[in-house]
Amino acid sequence: MTTQRKVAVVTGAGRGIGRAIAVRLAKDGFAIGCLDFNAGTAKDTVSRITTGGGEALAVKADVAQRDQVFQAYNSLTPAPIYSLARQRASPSPLARTRGRLTEANVNRFT
């Protein structure tokens, strides 16, 4: 039997609400991909998570740049991505995307 690890990607994880979401998901057992345009603050969040016993990786990405989002998301594979959290009131359609982020996946929701 194989156990699938839960991985959450949190944009804006370097500070504020994004950091709080990342830390909370880590406490709930998720491995966290901390995306932020500021690599330093993303690394600070990773440090907080790993100090608490969690698993996290800082990835520098500007979510306004489509290619950076694809690159960041895919750098977190081969672990299937369980959730993509973002700082909006509506749930992310990419939360239903498992595996690699592709143009086809994105185009289903845009």
N, C-alpha and C positions, 0 to 999 in steps of 0.2 A: 504494500500500500504506500502510495506517495502522498505527501502532505504538500499542498500548494500554499505558498507564502502569499499573504495579502500585501499588496503594494499600493500605496496612495501617492499620487502626484499632487502637490499643493503649490499653486502659483502664488507669488507674493509672499513666500514663506519666510522672507528675511526679517519681517517685523510685523507688528500690529496683529490684525485679525488673521492674516495668513500664518504667522508664527503660532498663534494660539491654536489654530486648526491643526497644524502640523504636530505640535506637541501633544494635543489631545488624541489624535489618531494614533500616534506612537504609543501612548499609554494604553490604547485599546488593542495593541498588538500588530499594528500595521508597520511595515518597513516604509520609510518616507523618502520620496524624491522631492527635495526642497528646491523649487525653481524660484529664482529671483534675478532681476537685472543687476543686482549688486552681489557679487560673489562673496564678499566679506560678511555681509549680514546673513546670507544663506548658510555660510560656514558656522556662524554663531548659533544659528538655530540647530544645525546638526550637532554641535557641541552640547547644547542643552539636552537634546534627545538622547545622545549616546551616553552622557553622564547619568541619565536616568535609566540606563539599561536598554534603550531602544536602538534601532538600526536606521540610519539615514545617510543620504548622499546629497551633497550640495551640487546643483547644476546651474550655471549661469545662463540665463535666457531672458530675452526681451519678448514678452508675449505679443507685442505689437508686430513682431517680425515672424511671419509664418514659418520660414525655413528654420529659425532658431527653435521654435516650438517642436517641429518635427524632429530635429536633431536631439534636443533635450529628452523628449519622450522616448525616442528609440534608444538613447544611451542607457536607459534604465532596463531594457530587455536583456536577457530572455525572460525575466519574470513577467507574467501577465499583469497588466495594470488593472487593478480592481476599481479604482475611482480616480477621477480628476476633480479636485476641489478647486473652486475659484471664488473670488470675492464678489459674488452677485447673489441676488435673492433667489433666482431660479436655479434649479439643478442643472448641472452640466450634461449636455447630450453625450459627451464623450465618456461619461461614467459607464455607459453601456458598451464601450469599445474595449475589447480584450486583445492583447497581443500588440503588434506593431501599429503605429499610427501611419495611415496611408492617405493619399488623396481621396481614394474611394470612401474610406471611413468618414473623413471630414465632409465630403460632398453629400453624404447621406443626410447631414444635419444643417447644411447651409443653403 
